[in-house]
Amino acid sequence: MEVRTVLVEPKTEENIGAVARVLKNFGFHELYMVKPPCIGTKAMAVASHARDLLKSARIVDTVEEAVEKTTIVAGTTARRGISGRKHLRLHALTPYELKTKVKDRNGVLALLFGREDTGLQNEELKRCDLVVTIPAVEEYPVMNLSHAVAIIIYELRDVESSRRDTVKLASVEDKERLFTHIQAFLDEIGYKPHKKEETMLMLRRVFGRAELTAGEVRTMRGILRKAEWKLSDLKTILLQKSAKV
Amino acid sequence: MEVRTVLVEPKTEENIGAVARVLKNFGFHELYMVKPPCIGTKAMAVASHARDLLKSARIVDTVEEAVEKTTIVAGTTARRGISGRKHLRLHALTPYELKTKVKDRNGVLALLFGREDTGLQNEELKRCDLVVTIPAVEEYPVMNLSHAVAIIIYELRDVESSRRDTVKLASVEDKERLFTHIQAFLDEIGYKPHKKEETMLMLRRVFGRAELTAGEVRTMRGILRKAEWKLSDLKTILLQKSAKV
């Protein structure tokens, strides 16, 4: 499994440089940044011998662009899921559990790290397949950005070189098409609007933990299509009947 | 096991502040610094909510003072033991192996981190019971100081709260007395001077891995004393004999 580190709107050059350095320390190369500040001499100085990695980092405008062509999207958060919005952060994995989950997989893991002050926004976390939390103390769980990257990257250090299995995991694009499909289907079946958001989030988490393969996504979308056709057939018949009456 | 983090001649305030923060993130409190720079507003800003920990850090002049009243001294290095001085860095533990070794022990573990540019000096490493290396890539193994602390502290996060066994490990002072005793004994038995240094280092490593208890140190020193008395008796007899002749 390849690892793509994505910094979402990082604020300080020092953190960006420090992240580049630790990625190189553990042999990772792919760094994406969503709307970073201007990267100047400070970042380069802190990056030390990882300037090359910093120079080749991809700068994009949205999280969606940053996770293009990845297979699993994991978001990081310092806050554990104790809110009423239970599906948002429930089942947060430790870095070790993340490693256990992704090793021996193929494809690309996108690791999302949020802003230094406010982290990832709820909308960004919702979009993730998995949520990861570093087991810090409750009294002060908010870590320095580059430290959080260092610890997770340290745990994942062997993931890129581990054995690859033959199962082809679904791409992010595949899965998004599935979720859009499900959402449309929920509308079609008259699912209660106020419950929809929560349910979609739960499905994202369930499928995220399940690590869907491309084939499984195809099969599920096939089921949805089949159901849609049936609905459509029935509607047509109904229309014909009412026209007859 | 309690953990005391010791920064040996750290150079930048940012690193010091970042170390204080990550210690607090994982619930550790004891920070010692050997000859740090002046700790000002920069360090305090980076420490964020760990300013209290930074303010209560102990500043000392020597490594010896920093490891007073500890039980095990572990030194960190980015360079693995491939030099001819084989005992110096041989058997370097990974952070995970260190955790496995010290959990369920009692006493205080001193974790020594060297200077940002040159690390710990050979003399400082020799003085350690254990040597720890973070498994980074060979191409660029030298990590940012606060990242190295973050990763090792992350691995050790449960060590302070883990079950304590009833064995009382030897203190640093106990062990130093043992090594001084052995060294004197080697001199007394006419051990070849050019071999002595290497042998002492090997013994330090062996006893470091063995995690001597206070009782074991007492017993070993008892053996040495017994041998010394025997030597002394024989010398006395010899002197008496030669006086008679």
Contacts between the chains, C-beta under 8 A, distances in Angstrom:
chain1	res1	chain2	res2	distance
A	14	B	14	7.1
A	18	B	144	5.7
A	18	B	147	7.0
A	21	B	143	7.5
A	21	B	144	5.7
A	21	B	147	7.6
A	22	B	143	6.8
A	22	B	144	6.8
A	22	B	147	5.3
A	24	B	137	7.6
A	24	B	139	7.7
A	24	B	140	5.1
A	25	B	134	8.0
A	25	B	136	4.3
A	25	B	137	6.7
A	25	B	140	5.9
A	25	B	141	6.8
A	25	B	142	7.7
A	25	B	143	5.1
A	25	B	147	7.5
A	26	B	136	5.9
A	26	B	137	6.4
A	27	B	136	8.0
A	27	B	137	4.1
A	27	B	139	7.4
A	46	B	144	7.7
A	48	B	142	8.0
A	48	B	144	7.8
A	49	B	140	5.4
A	49	B	142	7.7
A	50	B	140	7.1
A	134	B	25	8.0
A	134	B	154	7.3
A	135	B	157	6.7
A	136	B	25	4.3
A	136	B	26	5.9
A	136	B	27	8.0
A	136	B	157	7.9
A	137	B	24	7.6
A	137	B	25	6.7
A	137	B	26	6.4
A	137	B	27	4.2
A	139	B	24	7.8
A	139	B	27	7.5
A	140	B	24	5.1
A	140	B	25	5.9
A	140	B	49	5.4
A	140	B	50	7.1
A	141	B	25	6.8
A	142	B	25	7.7
A	142	B	48	8.0
A	142	B	49	7.7
A	143	B	21	7.5
A	143	B	22	6.8
A	143	B	25	5.1
A	143	B	150	8.0
A	144	B	18	5.8
A	144	B	21	5.8
A	144	B	22	6.8
A	144	B	46	7.7
A	144	B	48	7.8
A	144	B	146	7.7
A	144	B	150	7.9
A	146	B	144	7.7
A	146	B	147	7.0
A	147	B	18	7.0
A	147	B	21	7.6
A	147	B	22	5.3
A	147	B	25	7.5
A	147	B	146	7.0
A	147	B	147	6.8
A	147	B	150	4.4
A	150	B	143	8.0
A	150	B	144	7.9
A	150	B	147	4.4
A	150	B	150	5.3
A	150	B	151	6.0
A	151	B	150	6.0
A	151	B	151	6.2
A	151	B	154	4.9
A	154	B	134	7.3
A	154	B	151	4.9
A	154	B	154	7.6
A	157	B	135	6.7
A	157	B	136	8.0
